[in-house]
Amino acid sequence: MEWLRSELQWALIWGHFLDLFLAYLLALPIAWDREVSERTAGLRTFPLVAVAACAYMLTGYEVLTSSEAEARVMEGLITGMGFIGGGAILKNGGSVKGTATAASLWGTGAIGLAVASQRLEVALIVSLVTFFTLRFLKPLLPVPDHGRGRPMSDDELRQHDELRQREHRRSGGSEEDR
């Protein structure tokens, strides 16, 4: 147990804890929006993505000896976030769903990277812009007519969304997917 006290750098641990916690906090508004919108990724996924991206980058800064190696870690994280986001995109016939969730996941990874890089202003701006875009710009989207020749009413749209959510659950979607 002596090695635990002698080799751990408690100031460094505390600093990293604060970085990881900040990444977590900045992802929560985005996660909340996706959760209340009943998207496949939600309240658990987004904070975990931000914390993981931050942790990988913090580790890279601590163990790597060149900025070139650190850049490769960052490049790998950016590519990996694109891959995870790609998994959130679903194509069904002529319809594509999940692009906002995919872009949000990518942005959440950027929040983690920015916090790890001590670019808190970037992390805060990405968090705010992403949340604002998801929460307040959706009403500006055109309402699909679904082949009716007219836009759906609010009641029809709500019924359509409820039916789609039930079909998603029946097809294997579960709470754990969020």
C-alpha positions in Angstrom: 0.0 0.0 0.0 3.0 2.3 0.4 3.4 2.4 -3.4 -0.1 3.9 -3.6 0.9 6.9 -1.5 4.4 7.4 -2.9 3.6 7.2 -6.7 0.3 8.8 -7.1 0.3 12.5 -7.8 -2.8 13.7 -6.0 -2.7 17.2 -7.5 -2.7 15.6 -11.0 -5.5 13.3 -10.1 -7.6 16.1 -8.8 -6.9 18.2 -11.9 -7.9 15.3 -14.2 -11.0 14.7 -12.1 -12.1 18.3 -12.6 -11.5 18.0 -16.4 -13.5 14.8 -16.7 -16.3 16.2 -14.5 -16.4 19.4 -16.6 -16.6 17.3 -19.8 -19.5 15.3 -18.2 -21.3 18.5 -17.2 -21.0 20.2 -20.6 -22.5 17.1 -22.3 -25.6 16.9 -20.0 -27.7 19.6 -21.9 -27.2 17.8 -25.2 -27.9 14.4 -23.5 -31.0 15.8 -21.9 -32.3 17.1 -25.3 -31.7 13.7 -27.0 -33.4 11.9 -24.1 -36.6 14.0 -24.0 -36.7 13.7 -27.8 -36.6 9.9 -27.4 -33.5 9.4 -29.6 -31.4 6.2 -29.6 -28.6 7.9 -27.8 -29.5 9.9 -24.7 -28.8 10.7 -21.1 -26.2 8.1 -20.6 -24.5 8.0 -23.9 -23.5 11.6 -24.4 -21.8 12.2 -21.0 -19.9 8.9 -21.4 -18.7 10.0 -24.9 -17.4 13.3 -23.6 -15.7 11.8 -20.6 -14.1 9.0 -22.7 -12.8 11.5 -25.3 -11.4 13.7 -22.5 -9.8 10.7 -20.7 -8.1 9.4 -23.9 -6.7 12.8 -24.6 -5.6 13.5 -21.0 -3.8 10.1 -21.0 -2.2 11.0 -24.3 -0.9 14.3 -23.0 0.6 12.5 -19.9 2.3 9.5 -21.6 3.2 10.7 -25.1 6.4 12.7 -25.7 5.7 14.6 -28.9 2.9 16.8 -30.2 2.9 14.6 -33.3 1.9 11.5 -31.2 -0.7 13.6 -29.4 -2.1 14.7 -32.7 -2.4 11.0 -33.7 -4.5 10.3 -30.6 -6.7 13.3 -31.4 -7.0 12.1 -35.0 -8.0 8.6 -33.8 -10.7 10.1 -31.5 -12.1 12.2 -34.3 -12.3 9.3 -36.6 -13.8 7.0 -33.9 -16.5 9.6 -33.1 -17.4 9.7 -36.8 -17.7 5.9 -36.7 -19.9 6.0 -33.6 -22.0 8.7 -35.2 -22.4 6.7 -38.4 -24.0 4.0 -36.3 -26.7 6.4 -35.2 -27.8 7.1 -38.8 -30.6 4.9 -40.1 -31.7 4.8 -43.7 -35.2 3.5 -44.4 -36.2 3.7 -48.0 -35.9 7.4 -49.0 -35.8 8.5 -45.4 -32.7 9.1 -43.4 -32.9 9.5 -39.6 -30.3 10.1 -36.9 -28.1 12.7 -38.6 -28.6 15.2 -35.8 -27.8 12.6 -33.2 -24.7 11.6 -35.1 -23.5 15.2 -35.4 -24.3 15.7 -31.7 -22.2 12.7 -30.8 -19.3 14.0 -32.8 -19.7 17.4 -31.1 -19.8 15.8 -27.7 -16.4 14.1 -28.5 -15.1 17.5 -29.4 -16.2 18.8 -26.0 -14.1 16.1 -24.3 -11.1 16.9 -26.5 -11.4 20.6 -25.8 -11.6 20.2 -22.1 -8.6 17.8 -22.1 -6.7 20.4 -24.2 -7.6 23.2 -21.7 -9.7 24.9 -24.3 -12.7 25.5 -22.1 -14.0 28.3 -24.2 -14.3 25.9 -27.2 -15.9 23.2 -25.0 -18.5 25.7 -23.7 -19.3 27.1 -27.1 -19.7 23.6 -28.7 -22.0 22.6 -25.8 -24.1 25.7 -26.1 -24.4 25.7 -29.9 -25.2 22.0 -30.0 -27.9 22.3 -27.3 -29.4 25.5 -28.9 -29.4 23.9 -32.4 -31.1 20.7 -31.2 -33.6 22.4 -28.8 -34.7 25.5 -30.6 -34.1 25.0 -34.4 -36.3 21.9 -34.8 -39.5 23.9 -35.0 -38.1 25.7 -38.1 -37.9 22.4 -40.0 -40.5 21.8 -42.6 -43.3 19.3 -41.6 -43.3 16.3 -43.8 -46.5 15.6 -45.7 -46.0 11.8 -45.8 -47.6 11.5 -49.2 -50.8 13.3 -48.1 -50.3 16.3 -50.3 -50.5 18.5 -47.1 -48.5 18.8 -44.0 -49.6 16.7 -41.0 -51.4 18.4 -38.2 -49.8 18.4 -34.7 -52.1 15.5 -33.6 -51.3 13.5 -36.8 -47.6 14.1 -36.3 -47.8 13.1 -32.6 -49.6 9.9 -33.5 -47.1 9.2 -36.3 -44.2 9.6 -33.8 -45.9 7.4 -31.2 -46.4 4.7 -33.8 -42.8 5.0 -34.9 -41.5 4.7 -31.3 -43.7 1.6 -30.7 -42.3 0.0 -33.9 -38.8 0.8 -32.8 -39.3 -0.9 -29.5 -40.9 -4.0 -31.1 -38.0 -4.2 -33.6 -35.5 -4.6 -30.8 -34.9 -1.1 -29.6 -34.6 -1.0 -25.9 -33.9 1.4 -23.1 -30.3 0.1 -23.0 -29.8 1.4 -26.5 -30.1 4.9 -25.2 
